[in-house]
Each structure stands twice: as structure tokens, then as C-alpha cells.
Amino acid sequence: MKSREENFIYTPYTSEELLNMVSLREGEKRLGENVVSEEQKKFVIFGIEESVGPVANLGKPGAEGGFAPFVSTFLNIQANRFLLGKGVKIAGRISALNRFSDLKKNRVLVEELDDFVLEVLNKHVGPNQIPIVIGGGHNNAFPLMKFSAQRLKKGINVVNLDPHADYRKHEGRHSGNAFSYAFQQGYLEKYHVIGLHENYNSEEMLSRLEKDGHYFTIFEDYLAGQANINEDFLNVCKENMKKPLGVELDMDSIIDMPSSARTPSGMTLERARIYLKTVSNVEKVAYLHLPEAAPSTTQENIAVGKSLTYLVSDFIKTVNKRELIK
Ligand SMILES: N=CN[C@@H](CCC(=O)O)C(=O)O
């Protein structure tokens, strides 16, 4: 299946392809062996292999490479009492076939991608299923919010752990304005963005976040001990306990994570895990989105694959635990 101008393609996984990525070991069960089962699926995972969004935001390419190391790592973790993986489906991936050198053309390309991601989600996510989208730029938050708002018939609340608010002007689509476009179009109601870096958010954007009634916290306030990050995670969870919540984690919030906006100062992976475990503990998660990882070496592939796997498995375990408690 291709997008309208044929600049993107969706390729579903076959069970055989997925099983080929699993290294079997006698006496053990790997997650991939259960992921291919015929059981009812609660979580549907999609990869997005593109970096047109970050490039259209004047950033660096590489986000097309985040998903592949995730899949091979995730399929090979242990299936055990903590996570069996039978309720998880790895559906397929959207890949970019083109990118231009012209900024305007790339921003139009992002619109084509927005529509294509929405089409794929509409086609492959059932009524009670939760989509998990991995890889690509933060631009793909827009179709995820649109998909969720359309199926719930109202704008949703979203939480994002991110040094950048991605609430830039409506200047053509890119990875830095998914949330401002979604708010303008009524798909996003209240935006909670946690851990903004003082140095990387324009005054104009911060003022607009305030004017539009959103909630944001500053990373440096946590460093100075003027705010408590775990309390802020918990407060977002409590405020959204009974509302459908979109959960976003920009991989560039994590210290040294290979990405377009790689940072030497930021969240530890452990803090990011606590974030996901806390904010996902609401009654209805609309989706999980983990964009922006951009590995370029073998070592970086390992780091990205394992980091994404910890985060996705934490998320699934948190949602599963809630369902069992109910
Ligand atoms: N989604 C990320 N957005 C950031 C990062 C830009 C970059 O790639 O360098 C932003 O718009 O500021």
C-alpha cells in the first residue's frame, strides 16, 4: 500500500518474517514466539521509517533508522510472568521512498505522510486496540492525535516528555509543530509537556503555550530542586485518570540518545521509564508514540533498540496490570 503521491509505502510483517528475527533457545520462550500467535491483540505496533519531518524542521536526518533495531531487540526479550506478549501485534512499517532538498516541498511531503499515517491507523487498528508508533520524527504525533480524536469524537489530552515543545508556528508541517497544528484543528485539547529545556524553546512559543492554556514544566527547575519531576508525572496521571490520554516520549529527551537534537544534558533512561510507567497508569491510554531516535552506528543501533524495548515493554506491562486490576 502506497501514499497518494507514492512517496511512502506501508509494508505489513508476515509471521514468518517476524519469526526469522527470533533467536530460539531451548528451554526458553522469546517474546516473538508469542507475538505471532493468533490471540486477540490489545497493542498494535507500527514503525515509521522517515526523517522528512525533522529535515523539514531544519534538523538532521536519521530517524528512519530507529524502528529496525527496536523490532529485532523486542522480539528477542524473554516471554515470562512479567510479559508474555500474546496481546501484542507487530503490524508493519511505513517507509519513506523520497525526500527533497527543497524545504517547502518537504513540508508538503509531511502533509502526505500525515494523511498516510492516518489511513494506515484507520485500516489496521481495531476499536479497542492501542496503537504504538515507533521511529520517524515527532511530526507523526499529528496523525496520531487526529486518529484518536476522530475515533473518540473529541479532542484528546496529551502528555509529552520532551526538551522541545514542538508547538511552533503554522508554517507548513514538520517535526516541530505537530502539537500546534493539532490544537488549531481541534484534535488536541490540553497539552502537558514536561521537562522543556530553557535554551531550546523560543519566547514566542512559550507565550503561545500559555495563551492556549497548556501546561509545561522546565527541566532546569528540576535541576535547581524547585520542582519535583516524579510529582509532576503523577499529577498529570491524576488529572487525566478518566480521560483518554495520548502518551508521547521524544527520544531526544534522553541523555546522549542518538537523534537529530542529541543532548548531553537531559533525562536518564531510568527517569524516562518512570515517566512512562507513571503517566500510562490512567484508565484509557489513546496511544503511545516514541519518535526521533536516529542511530547511525552498530553501537547506536544496540542502544536505541534496547532503550525502545525497555520503554515499550514498560508501557505494555503498565496497561496490562491496570486491566487485570479492573
Ligand atoms: N521534534 C523535535 N523538535 C525540535 C528539535 C529540532 C532538531 O531536530 O534539531 C525543535 O523543533 O526544536
The ligand as an SDF file (V2000), in Angstrom:
LIG
                    3D

 12 11  0  0  0  0  0  0  0  0999 V2000
   10.8580   17.2420   17.3870 N   0  0  0  0  0  0  0  0  0  0  0  0
   11.8520   17.9260   17.6550 C   0  0  0  0  0  0  0  0  0  0  0  0
   11.8650   19.2450   17.5470 N   0  0  0  0  0  0  0  0  0  0  0  0
   12.9410   20.1080   17.9890 C   0  0  0  0  0  0  0  0  0  0  0  0
   14.2660   19.6230   17.5100 C   0  0  0  0  0  0  0  0  0  0  0  0
   14.8620   20.2110   16.3050 C   0  0  0  0  0  0  0  0  0  0  0  0
   16.0490   19.4080   15.7640 C   0  0  0  0  0  0  0  0  0  0  0  0
   15.8250   18.3790   15.1410 O   0  0  0  0  0  0  0  0  0  0  0  0
   17.1730   19.8400   15.9490 O   0  0  0  0  0  0  0  0  0  0  0  0
   12.6220   21.5430   17.6920 C   0  0  0  0  0  0  0  0  0  0  0  0
   11.7430   21.8060   16.8680 O   0  0  0  0  0  0  0  0  0  0  0  0
   13.1960   22.4010   18.3110 O   0  0  0  0  0  0  0  0  0  0  0  0
  1  2  2  0
  2  3  1  0
  3  4  1  0
  4  5  1  0
  4 10  1  0
  5  6  1  0
  6  7  1  0
  7  8  2  0
  7  9  1  0
 10 11  2  0
 10 12  1  0
M  END
$$$$
